[in-house]
């Protein structure tokens, strides 16, 4: 059955993400932050997180991540520390100020998620998460196929 449902799915996801992003940025601005800073704060472990892991976790390009980390370091939200013998490996840690900002972000995320969960029965949340997982798997397969095709073109 061929129809335009994929266009509706793509459009719905994009529209929802745009609204979510707008809401996050408005809330972040109230706390002198950006959405990117908030996401980074939420992705730094207490034991420190290698900077090389942050980009892939959040889907950020290295240039954007580096710029945001520099801003965060300048503002005293994070500190960088070399790890042991290998000076190339740098761990990112939250400062006391970063920990406080992380609490603010966490509280907002919990509040927003609670509001969403209150409006939907658990079965709909479960179905939504299952659909999102299938969409992500479909995207991953498309990207893998594209990579394979590109590798074949290079070999020719």
For each residue, the residues with C-beta under 8 A, 3 or more apart:
1:
2:
3:
4: 7 8
5: 8 9
6: 9 10
7: 4 10 11
8: 4 5 11 12
9: 5 6 12 13 135
10: 6 7 13 14
11: 7 8 14 15
12: 8 9 15 16
13: 9 10 16 17 135
14: 10 11 17 18
15: 11 12 18 19
16: 12 13 19 20
17: 13 14 20 21
18: 14 15 21 22
19: 15 16 22 23
20: 16 17 23 24
21: 17 18 24 25 35
22: 18 19 25 26
23: 19 20 26 27 112
24: 20 21 27 28 35 38
25: 21 22 28 29 34 35
26: 22 23 29 30
27: 23 24 30 31 108
28: 24 25 31 33 34 35 37 38 105
29: 25 26 32 33 34
30: 26 27
31: 27 28 101 104
32: 29
33: 28 29 37 38 101 105
34: 25 28 29 37 38 68
35: 21 24 25 28 38 39
36: 39 40 58 60 64 68
37: 28 33 34 40 41 68 71 72 77 101
38: 24 28 33 34 35 41 42 101 105
39: 35 36 42 43 58
40: 36 37 43 44 54 58 65 68 69 72 78
41: 37 38 44 77 94 98 101 102 105
42: 38 39 102 105 106 109
43: 39 40 49 54 57 58
44: 40 41 48 49 54 78 92 93 94 98 102
45: 48 49
46: 94
47:
48: 44 45 81 83 91 92 93
49: 43 44 45 53 54 91 92
50: 53 54 83 89 90 91 92
51: 54 55 65 69 80 90 91 92
52: 55 56 89
53: 49 50 56 57
54: 40 43 44 49 50 51 57 58 60 65 69 92
55: 51 52 58 59 60 61 62 65
56: 52 53 59
57: 43 53 54
58: 36 39 40 43 54 55 65
59: 55 56
60: 36 54 55 64 65 68
61: 55 64 65
62: 55 65 66
63: 66 67
64: 36 60 61 67 68
65: 40 51 54 55 58 60 61 62 68 69
66: 62 63 69 70
67: 63 64 70 71
68: 34 36 37 40 60 64 65 71 72
69: 40 51 54 65 66 72 73 78 80 92
70: 66 67 73 74
71: 37 67 68 74 75
72: 37 40 68 69 75 77 78 98
73: 69 70 76 77 78 79 80
74: 70 71
75: 71 72 97
76: 73 95 97 98
77: 37 41 72 73 94 95 97 98 101
78: 40 44 69 72 73 92 93 94 95 98
79: 73 92 93 95
80: 51 69 73 90 91 92 93
81: 48 90 91 93
82: 86 87 89 90 91
83: 48 50 86 89 90 91
84: 89
85:
86: 82 83 89
87: 82
88:
89: 50 52 82 83 84 86
90: 50 51 80 81 82 83
91: 48 49 50 51 80 81 82 83
92: 44 48 49 50 51 54 69 78 79 80
93: 44 48 78 79 80 81
94: 41 44 46 77 78 98 99 102
95: 76 77 78 79 98 99
96: 99 100
97: 75 76 77 100 101
98: 41 44 72 76 77 78 94 95 101 102
99: 94 95 96 102 103
100: 96 97 103 104
101: 31 33 37 38 41 77 97 98 104 105
102: 41 42 44 94 98 99 105 106
103: 99 100 106 107
104: 31 100 101 107 108
105: 28 33 38 41 42 101 102 108 109
106: 42 102 103 109 110
107: 103 104 110 111
108: 27 104 105 111 112
109: 42 105 106 112 113
110: 106 107 113 114
111: 107 108 114 115
112: 23 108 109 115 116
113: 109 110 116 117
114: 110 111 117 118
115: 111 112 118 119
116: 112 113 119 120 125
117: 113 114 120 122 125
118: 114 115
119: 115 116
120: 116 117 124 125 128
121: 124 125
122: 117 125 126
123: 126 127
124: 120 121 127 128
125: 116 117 120 121 122 128 129
126: 122 123 129 130
127: 123 124 130 131
128: 120 124 125 131 132
129: 125 126 132 133
130: 126 127 133 134
131: 127 128 134 135
132: 128 129 135 136
133: 129 130 136 137
134: 130 131 137 138
135: 9 13 131 132 138 139
136: 132 133 139 140
137: 133 134 140 141
138: 134 135 141 142
139: 135 136 142 143
140: 136 137 143 144
141: 137 138 144 145
142: 138 139 145 146
143: 139 140 146 147
144: 140 141 147 148
145: 141 142 148 149
146: 142 143 149 150
147: 143 144 150 151
148: 144 145 151 152
149: 145 146 152 153
150: 146 147 153 154
151: 147 148 154 155
152: 148 149 155 156
153: 149 150 156
154: 150 151
155: 151 152
156: 152 153
